[in-house]
Amino acid sequence: MIKNDLVSIIIPAYNQGRYLGEAIQSCLDQTYSEIEIIVVDDGSTDNTREVVQSFDNRKIQYIYKQNGGLSSARNAGIRASSGEFITFLDSDDAFLPEKLTLLMNKMKENPHLGFVAGHALLIDQRGIVIPNKFETYLPSPIQNLILGTTFHVSSVLIKKFWQEKLGYFVETLCSYEDWDFWLRLAFAGCP
């Protein structure tokens, strides 16, 4: 059952225990509080399970599955999600505290939208910001999205309606699976 205004944050994790705690904490620190956090452990052999279990929070759901790759893990998270909205966070990334508030405000101001995205800051392994910004601009015309993606996977928010209409990430792709997903959303007419 889909819960209105709930954002499902899907975190695929494979041997990223050293970063995962910060990723989870950045979700819990969101100024937008209607969230569920779904950590999909894609067959990790490190301390991923222990990191998730160190958080005693009912908003966090842990799923273990055999290693199947990034798309497979994201799809498992989507299948377990109950939010009206879906967003993704790689286990070695973090959200800024206002991320979901900003994107949800855009969705509420423009209820016809199915997809919104913001900018992303690049950080190094120590969490220091790299001066380049991953800027999100919608190409015009939208068909120019075929020439390259402008969206960082952790910067998007999608209405689950559109994911259900479109389907899942293609699990046979080893890279650019997110770009493929954005292209399919665009060609399906997702505003």
N, C-alpha and C positions, 0 to 999 in steps of 0.2 A: 504494500500500500504506500503510495506516494504522499509525503507530508509536505503541505504547502509552506513555502518560505524557508524550508530546511535546505541547507547546503551540505551536500555530501563531498567531503574532501578525500580523495583517493590517493594514497601514498604507496606506490609499488616499492618494495625494498628487496635488494639482493646484496648481501654482504656489505651493507652500509651502516652498520651499527654505530660506528664512530660519529656519524653525522645525524642519525635518525632522531635522537633525543631533541636536538635543536629544531629539527623540522616539525616534530610533534608539538613542541612547546610553542612554536610560532603560530600554530593553528589554535592552540588553547588561548593564546594572547590576542586573538582577533577581537576587534571592537564589535563585530557582528557576532552574536552569540548563538544563533540558531544553526548549529553545526553538528555533524557527525563526522568522525575521523575513522576511515577504514584503512588500516595498514595491511597490505597484502605481502606477506613474506613469501617470496618466490624461490623457496628452497635454500635459504641462506644457511651457511655453515659457521657463521660468526655469532655474536651475541644479540642479534636482532630481536629475538623473542624476549630476552631479558630486558632489553631497553624498553620495549613496549609495555611489558609487565611492571616496570618501575613506575609507570603512571597509573595512579588509582583514580580513574576518571570514567564515568559511565558513557561519556561521549566517544570513547575510543573502542573500536572493534578490531580484533586481531584475527587474521585469516592466514593459515599456513597452507601452501600448496607446493606440489613438485615444481621444480624449475621448468618454466615454459617460455621465459622471455618477458620483456617489458609489456608488449601488447597483451599477452596472456594475463599478466598480473593486473593491468589496468582493467581488462574485461572482467576479471573476477571481482574487482572492487565495484565496478558498475553494477554487476548482477546482485551484489549484496547491499547496494545503496537503497535508501528510502527517501532521499531528498528530492524536491522538485527541481533542484539545481545541482549540477555536478561541476567540480573543479578538480584539478590534478596538482600534486606537489611531488616532485622527485625527492627521494629520501636524502639527497645531499644538497637540497635547496631549503629556503625558508621564505615565509610570507612576511611582508611588512604588516604591522598591526591593523592598518586601515584597508588592506586589500579587499576583503570581502564587503565591507561597508560601501566602499566606492563603487564596486561592480554591481552590488545589489541595488544601490540607489539608481544606477543607470537602468537596470532592468525594470525597476518600479516606475521610473519616469517615462519609460518607453515599453509598455507591456507587450507590444508586438515583436520585440526583439527576442531572438532565440540564442544569441551568442554575443558576448561582450568580452573585450580584452583590454588590458592595461600594459604599461611598460614593465620592463624587468631590469634590475641592476645585476650585473655580473659580479660574482665574488670569487676569490681564490680559496684554496684549501684552509686558510686560516680565518676566513670570514671577512677579509678585507675587500672593500669595493674596488673593482677594476674600473677605470674611468669611462669605459664604453657603456652605453646604455642600449639595451635591446628594445628599440622603440617600435611600437605597434601602430601601424597605419594601414588602413584598409586600402588595397589597391583599387584604382579606378581605371577602367571598368573592373568589376569583380573577377572577370575571367583572367586578369593578369596575375591572380594568385597562382596560376599554373607555372609562372616564371620563378617563383620563390616564395617561401613562407616569411611572413613578418611577425608571426605570433610565437612567443615563448610558451611552451606547454603549461607552465605554472602561472601564466598570466591570464588564462581564459576562464570564463564562466559560461556554462551551457545549460539551457533548459533541457531537462531530461526528456521531455516530449520529443525534441529533435533527435536525441540519441536513440530513443526507441523507434522513431520513424526510420532512421538511417541504418542502425545496426551498431556493430562494435568495431574496435580497432582490428585491422587485418593482422593476424598472428603470424603470418609467413614473412612479413616485412621485418628486416633486422635493423632498419633505420628509416627515418622520415615517416614513421607510422602516424605521427601527429599531423604532419603536412597532408598526408593522404586523407586523414579524417576531416581536416578543415576544408580541403577541396571538395570532398563528398558533401559536406554541409552546404557549401556555397552552391554547388550544382543542383542540390535538392531544393534550393530556394530559401534556406534559413536566413532570416534577416539579422 
